[in-house]
């Protein structure tokens, strides 16, 4: 069973694995099938779900909301996370000429109102700023957050893909602590372990959320020397620890990090989700962790 973890010593708990819905529009499920999937991962203890306004070309929140409307009582069992500030060129917004970011108060508030309507809920547990915006005015973002909190539309706030300096800038304007930084962590890309991001989060006792844990499938299908080295090493370790799949080794590898990331599962296949849950029973030695590091880097430790 998946445990609940406390986020930044607040009255907020996430499941140690998070169900991601960024590919929901590709799963080809009916509303009833989507509802059944939600119920199945809740039964496994995965109560935290990850969204963003842009996912599925601005469709995924709506698809999730349609399913949740079939059984509204499930809302009380879920922690809803969503994101805003990426503006995509899309048929819904024909006036846009390029993809860009927008952390203006107006855009943040409008995005939250849209997400609430799409998800068919009264409030969001955690709102994340999706990508760092070069034009971000931290005071303006703070005003937006304060208004949304006061109105009861958002309970907590965080960021995604922020550097330590960007994180500290925004935090300096807020009375509430930011509850997470959602960042990419996988055996092909774990720069956040070297650039100070995970060090900062460990220092603050903040759990990162780890996206693209399986590197978009490239670990399994890539043909570069790095892909082959990593795949072979993961296979060796899977045999050593008795794991059923490379996925399980990857989740165990991510969980070695002392900042204790919460891995986001991107699959709509409940058996793959169950496999991820089973990975919680595995642990790697320090040497096994570094074998994956060496395979990814192509050289030994300094």
VODO-61084 format. One record per residue (C-alpha): x, y, z; residue in one letter. Coordinates in steps of 0.05 Angstrom, whole numbers, m for minus. Each point is the difference from the previous one (the first is absolute). Example, Ala and Ser with C-alpha at 12.3 -4.5 7.8 and 13.67 -1.06 7.14 Angstrom:
BEGIN
X = 246, Y = m90, Z = 156, residuo = A
X = 27, Y = 69, Z = m13, residuo = S
This chain:
BEGIN
X = 0, Y = 0, Z = 0, residuo = X
X = 24, Y = 70, Z = m17, residuo = X
X = 15, Y = 43, Z = 61, residuo = X
X = m18, Y = 73, Z = 12, residuo = X
X = 56, Y = 50, Z = 10, residuo = X
X = m3, Y = 69, Z = 32, residuo = X
X = 16, Y = 58, Z = m45, residuo = X
X = 39, Y = 56, Z = 36, residuo = X
X = m29, Y = m12, Z = 69, residuo = X
X = m68, Y = 26, Z = m22, residuo = X
X = m69, Y = m31, Z = 3, residuo = X
X = 14, Y = m29, Z = m69, residuo = X
X = 16, Y = m72, Z = m16, residuo = X
X = 17, Y = m30, Z = m67, residuo = X
X = 5, Y = m73, Z = m19, residuo = X
X = 72, Y = m22, Z = m9, residuo = X
X = m17, Y = m17, Z = m72, residuo = X
X = m40, Y = 50, Z = m43, residuo = X
X = m45, Y = m18, Z = m58, residuo = X
X = 15, Y = 45, Z = m59, residuo = X
X = m54, Y = 18, Z = m50, residuo = X
X = 39, Y = 37, Z = m54, residuo = X
X = m15, Y = m54, Z = m52, residuo = X
X = m72, Y = m12, Z = 20, residuo = X
X = m26, Y = 24, Z = m68, residuo = X
X = 41, Y = m55, Z = m33, residuo = X
X = m28, Y = m57, Z = 42, residuo = X
X = m65, Y = m7, Z = m40, residuo = X
X = m43, Y = m12, Z = 62, residuo = X
X = m73, Y = 14, Z = 9, residuo = X
X = m21, Y = 42, Z = 60, residuo = X
X = m19, Y = m63, Z = 37, residuo = X
X = 67, Y = m32, Z = m15, residuo = X
X = 35, Y = 63, Z = 25, residuo = X
X = m40, Y = m4, Z = 64, residuo = X
X = 17, Y = m73, Z = 9, residuo = X
X = 74, Y = 16, Z = m9, residuo = X
X = m4, Y = 54, Z = 53, residuo = X
X = m34, Y = m48, Z = 48, residuo = X
X = 53, Y = m54, Z = m14, residuo = X
X = 59, Y = 44, Z = 16, residuo = X
X = m35, Y = 26, Z = 61, residuo = X
X = m7, Y = m72, Z = 24, residuo = X
X = 75, Y = m6, Z = m7, residuo = X
X = 10, Y = 61, Z = 44, residuo = X
X = 18, Y = 49, Z = m56, residuo = X
X = m41, Y = 60, Z = 21, residuo = X
X = 40, Y = 56, Z = m31, residuo = X
X = m13, Y = 17, Z = m74, residuo = X
X = 40, Y = 46, Z = m44, residuo = X
X = m29, Y = 45, Z = m54, residuo = X
X = 15, Y = 63, Z = m39, residuo = X
X = m46, Y = 46, Z = m38, residuo = X
X = 37, Y = m13, Z = m66, residuo = X
X = 2, Y = m76, Z = 3, residuo = X
X = m31, Y = m35, Z = m60, residuo = X
X = m6, Y = 66, Z = m37, residuo = X
X = m43, Y = 29, Z = 57, residuo = X
X = m43, Y = m64, Z = 3, residuo = X
X = 24, Y = m43, Z = 58, residuo = X
X = m29, Y = 39, Z = 58, residuo = X
X = m68, Y = m2, Z = m35, residuo = X
X = 4, Y = m75, Z = m12, residuo = X
X = 18, Y = m11, Z = 73, residuo = X
X = m56, Y = 46, Z = 23, residuo = X
X = m51, Y = m39, Z = m41, residuo = X
X = 21, Y = m64, Z = 35, residuo = X
X = 0, Y = 32, Z = 69, residuo = X
X = m70, Y = 27, Z = m12, residuo = X
X = m25, Y = m72, Z = m4, residuo = X
X = 20, Y = m9, Z = 73, residuo = X
X = 13, Y = 67, Z = 33, residuo = X
X = 12, Y = m31, Z = 68, residuo = X
X = 69, Y = m23, Z = m24, residuo = X
X = 24, Y = 72, Z = 3, residuo = X
X = 7, Y = m7, Z = 75, residuo = X
X = 51, Y = m56, Z = m10, residuo = X
X = 44, Y = 37, Z = m50, residuo = X
X = 54, Y = 53, Z = 3, residuo = X
X = m7, Y = 39, Z = m65, residuo = X
X = 63, Y = 32, Z = m27, residuo = X
X = m2, Y = 43, Z = m63, residuo = X
X = 45, Y = 51, Z = m34, residuo = X
X = m4, Y = 64, Z = m39, residuo = X
X = 41, Y = 53, Z = m37, residuo = X
X = 17, Y = m35, Z = m67, residuo = X
X = m38, Y = 31, Z = m57, residuo = X
X = m3, Y = m48, Z = m59, residuo = X
X = m18, Y = 15, Z = m72, residuo = X
X = m65, Y = m38, Z = m6, residuo = X
X = m66, Y = 2, Z = m38, residuo = X
X = m30, Y = 23, Z = 66, residuo = X
X = 45, Y = 62, Z = m3, residuo = X
X = 7, Y = 18, Z = m74, residuo = X
X = 28, Y = 69, Z = 17, residuo = X
X = 65, Y = m28, Z = 28, residuo = X
X = 60, Y = 3, Z = m46, residuo = X
X = 52, Y = m37, Z = 42, residuo = X
X = 1, Y = m44, Z = 63, residuo = X
X = 18, Y = 43, Z = 60, residuo = X
X = m7, Y = 7, Z = 75, residuo = X
X = m45, Y = 46, Z = 40, residuo = X
X = 3, Y = 8, Z = 75, residuo = X
X = m41, Y = 63, Z = 3, residuo = X
X = m53, Y = 3, Z = 54, residuo = X
X = m55, Y = 3, Z = m52, residuo = X
X = 24, Y = m63, Z = m35, residuo = X
X = 11, Y = m40, Z = 64, residuo = X
X = m70, Y = 16, Z = 26, residuo = X
X = m32, Y = m14, Z = m68, residuo = X
X = 37, Y = m66, Z = m5, residuo = X
X = m23, Y = m22, Z = 69, residuo = X
X = m72, Y = 18, Z = m16, residuo = X
X = 4, Y = m40, Z = m65, residuo = X
X = 31, Y = m59, Z = 37, residuo = X
X = m54, Y = 1, Z = 53, residuo = X
X = m54, Y = m1, Z = m54, residuo = X
X = 34, Y = m54, Z = m40, residuo = X
X = 14, Y = m45, Z = 60, residuo = X
X = m70, Y = 14, Z = 27, residuo = X
X = 25, Y = 14, Z = 70, residuo = X
X = m4, Y = 58, Z = 49, residuo = X
X = 73, Y = 5, Z = 16, residuo = X
X = 69, Y = m26, Z = m19, residuo = X
X = 46, Y = m29, Z = 53, residuo = X
X = 66, Y = 24, Z = m32, residuo = X
X = 13, Y = 49, Z = m57, residuo = X
X = 69, Y = m1, Z = m32, residuo = X
X = 32, Y = 51, Z = m45, residuo = X
X = 17, Y = m47, Z = m57, residuo = X
X = 63, Y = 32, Z = m29, residuo = X
X = 46, Y = 58, Z = 20, residuo = X
X = m23, Y = 64, Z = m33, residuo = X
X = 55, Y = 51, Z = m16, residuo = X
X = m52, Y = 55, Z = 10, residuo = X
X = m25, Y = m27, Z = 67, residuo = X
X = m13, Y = 55, Z = 50, residuo = X
X = 3, Y = m37, Z = 66, residuo = X
X = m43, Y = 52, Z = 35, residuo = X
X = m54, Y = m7, Z = m53, residuo = X
X = 0, Y = m76, Z = 7, residuo = X
X = m5, Y = 8, Z = 75, residuo = X
X = m61, Y = 45, Z = m8, residuo = X
X = m32, Y = m53, Z = m45, residuo = X
X = 15, Y = m55, Z = 50, residuo = X
X = m27, Y = 40, Z = 59, residuo = X
X = m65, Y = 15, Z = m37, residuo = X
X = m11, Y = m72, Z = m21, residuo = X
X = 15, Y = m24, Z = 71, residuo = X
X = m47, Y = 52, Z = 31, residuo = X
X = m55, Y = m21, Z = m48, residuo = X
X = 9, Y = m73, Z = 18, residuo = X
X = 16, Y = m19, Z = m71, residuo = X
X = 71, Y = m27, Z = 14, residuo = X
X = 25, Y = m28, Z = 65, residuo = X
X = 76, Y = m3, Z = m13, residuo = X
X = 50, Y = 22, Z = m52, residuo = X
X = 64, Y = m26, Z = m31, residuo = X
X = 43, Y = 3, Z = m62, residuo = X
X = 25, Y = m44, Z = m56, residuo = X
X = 68, Y = 0, Z = m35, residuo = X
X = 25, Y = 58, Z = 43, residuo = X
X = 74, Y = 10, Z = 16, residuo = X
X = 18, Y = 11, Z = 74, residuo = X
X = 7, Y = 75, Z = m13, residuo = X
X = m68, Y = 5, Z = m34, residuo = X
X = m30, Y = m40, Z = 57, residuo = X
X = 30, Y = 46, Z = 52, residuo = X
X = m22, Y = 62, Z = m37, residuo = X
X = m73, Y = m20, Z = 0, residuo = X
X = 3, Y = m28, Z = 71, residuo = X
X = 27, Y = 67, Z = 24, residuo = X
X = m66, Y = 33, Z = m18, residuo = X
X = m46, Y = m52, Z = 31, residuo = X
X = m25, Y = m11, Z = 71, residuo = X
X = m16, Y = m73, Z = m15, residuo = X
X = 57, Y = m48, Z = m16, residuo = X
X = 1, Y = m28, Z = m71, residuo = X
X = m16, Y = m74, Z = 9, residuo = X
X = 39, Y = m31, Z = m58, residuo = X
X = 42, Y = 9, Z = m62, residuo = X
X = m20, Y = m49, Z = m55, residuo = X
X = 63, Y = m17, Z = m40, residuo = X
X = 25, Y = m51, Z = m50, residuo = X
X = 35, Y = m59, Z = 32, residuo = X
X = 19, Y = m63, Z = m38, residuo = X
X = 64, Y = m41, Z = m14, residuo = X
X = 11, Y = 39, Z = m65, residuo = X
X = m10, Y = 69, Z = 30, residuo = X
X = 12, Y = 15, Z = 73, residuo = X
X = 35, Y = 67, Z = m4, residuo = X
X = m43, Y = 25, Z = 58, residuo = X
X = 43, Y = m46, Z = 44, residuo = X
X = 61, Y = 41, Z = m20, residuo = X
X = m24, Y = 71, Z = m8, residuo = X
X = m22, Y = 12, Z = 71, residuo = X
X = m75, Y = m11, Z = m11, residuo = X
X = m6, Y = m64, Z = 40, residuo = X
X = 50, Y = 25, Z = 52, residuo = X
X = m44, Y = 61, Z = 12, residuo = X
X = m63, Y = m42, Z = 6, residuo = X
X = 33, Y = m48, Z = 48, residuo = X
X = 24, Y = 59, Z = 42, residuo = X
X = m72, Y = 26, Z = 4, residuo = X
X = m28, Y = m71, Z = 10, residuo = X
X = m43, Y = 9, Z = m62, residuo = X
X = m18, Y = m61, Z = m41, residuo = X
X = 13, Y = 11, Z = m75, residuo = X
X = m49, Y = m29, Z = m49, residuo = X
X = 37, Y = m40, Z = m54, residuo = X
X = m26, Y = 4, Z = m71, residuo = X
X = 20, Y = m42, Z = m60, residuo = X
X = 28, Y = m54, Z = 45, residuo = X
X = 5, Y = m48, Z = m60, residuo = X
X = 29, Y = 54, Z = m46, residuo = X
X = m61, Y = m3, Z = m45, residuo = X
X = 16, Y = m73, Z = m16, residuo = X
X = 69, Y = 16, Z = m29, residuo = X
X = 33, Y = m44, Z = 52, residuo = X
X = m35, Y = m60, Z = m31, residuo = X
X = 5, Y = 19, Z = m74, residuo = X
X = 60, Y = 46, Z = m8, residuo = X
X = 59, Y = m25, Z = m41, residuo = X
X = 55, Y = 47, Z = 21, residuo = X
X = 60, Y = m26, Z = 40, residuo = X
X = m28, Y = 33, Z = 62, residuo = X
X = m68, Y = m33, Z = m9, residuo = X
X = 32, Y = m69, Z = m9, residuo = X
X = 47, Y = 8, Z = 60, residuo = X
X = m57, Y = 23, Z = 46, residuo = X
X = m47, Y = m55, Z = m25, residuo = X
X = 52, Y = m54, Z = 11, residuo = X
X = 16, Y = 25, Z = 70, residuo = X
X = m73, Y = 4, Z = 19, residuo = X
X = m11, Y = m71, Z = m25, residuo = X
X = 59, Y = m25, Z = 41, residuo = X
X = m27, Y = 33, Z = 63, residuo = X
X = m71, Y = m25, Z = m13, residuo = X
X = 27, Y = m71, Z = 1, residuo = X
X = 40, Y = 14, Z = 64, residuo = X
X = m59, Y = 28, Z = 39, residuo = X
X = m54, Y = m44, Z = m30, residuo = X
X = m38, Y = 56, Z = m35, residuo = X
X = m49, Y = m18, Z = m54, residuo = X
X = 16, Y = 59, Z = m46, residuo = X
X = 48, Y = 56, Z = m14, residuo = X
X = m55, Y = 49, Z = 22, residuo = X
X = 4, Y = m27, Z = 71, residuo = X
X = 76, Y = 9, Z = 2, residuo = X
X = m8, Y = 72, Z = m24, residuo = X
X = m52, Y = 17, Z = 52, residuo = X
X = 44, Y = m32, Z = 54, residuo = X
X = 60, Y = 40, Z = m27, residuo = X
X = m38, Y = 66, Z = 4, residuo = X
X = m22, Y = m17, Z = 71, residuo = X
X = 73, Y = m6, Z = 21, residuo = X
X = 7, Y = 76, Z = m4, residuo = X
X = 0, Y = 29, Z = 70, residuo = X
X = m48, Y = 56, Z = m19, residuo = X
X = m51, Y = m57, Z = m6, residuo = X
X = m33, Y = 17, Z = m66, residuo = X
X = m72, Y = m20, Z = m14, residuo = X
X = 1, Y = m36, Z = m67, residuo = X
X = m55, Y = 17, Z = m50, residuo = X
X = m27, Y = m60, Z = m38, residuo = X
X = m20, Y = 18, Z = m71, residuo = X
X = m34, Y = m64, Z = m22, residuo = X
X = m75, Y = m11, Z = m8, residuo = X
X = 10, Y = m75, Z = 4, residuo = X
X = m19, Y = m21, Z = 70, residuo = X
X = 47, Y = m60, Z = m3, residuo = X
X = 58, Y = 47, Z = m12, residuo = X
X = m24, Y = 41, Z = 60, residuo = X
X = m3, Y = m63, Z = 43, residuo = X
X = 71, Y = m16, Z = m22, residuo = X
X = 22, Y = 70, Z = 22, residuo = X
X = m32, Y = m12, Z = 68, residuo = X
X = 36, Y = m67, Z = 6, residuo = X
X = 66, Y = 38, Z = m11, residuo = X
X = m9, Y = 31, Z = 69, residuo = X
X = 22, Y = m68, Z = 28, residuo = X
X = 68, Y = 5, Z = m34, residuo = X
X = 61, Y = 39, Z = 22, residuo = X
X = 69, Y = 9, Z = m31, residuo = X
X = 68, Y = 0, Z = 33, residuo = X
X = 43, Y = 62, Z = m7, residuo = X
X = 44, Y = m38, Z = m49, residuo = X
X = m60, Y = m20, Z = m43, residuo = X
X = m23, Y = 73, Z = m1, residuo = X
X = 68, Y = 23, Z = m24, residuo = X
X = 4, Y = m55, Z = m52, residuo = X
X = m60, Y = 33, Z = m33, residuo = X
X = 33, Y = 68, Z = 8, residuo = X
X = 64, Y = m25, Z = m34, residuo = X
X = m40, Y = m33, Z = m56, residuo = X
X = m36, Y = 66, Z = m12, residuo = X
X = 62, Y = 44, Z = 2, residuo = X
X = 45, Y = m48, Z = m38, residuo = X
X = 57, Y = 9, Z = 51, residuo = X
X = 16, Y = m16, Z = 72, residuo = X
X = m10, Y = 46, Z = 58, residuo = X
X = 51, Y = 57, Z = 8, residuo = X
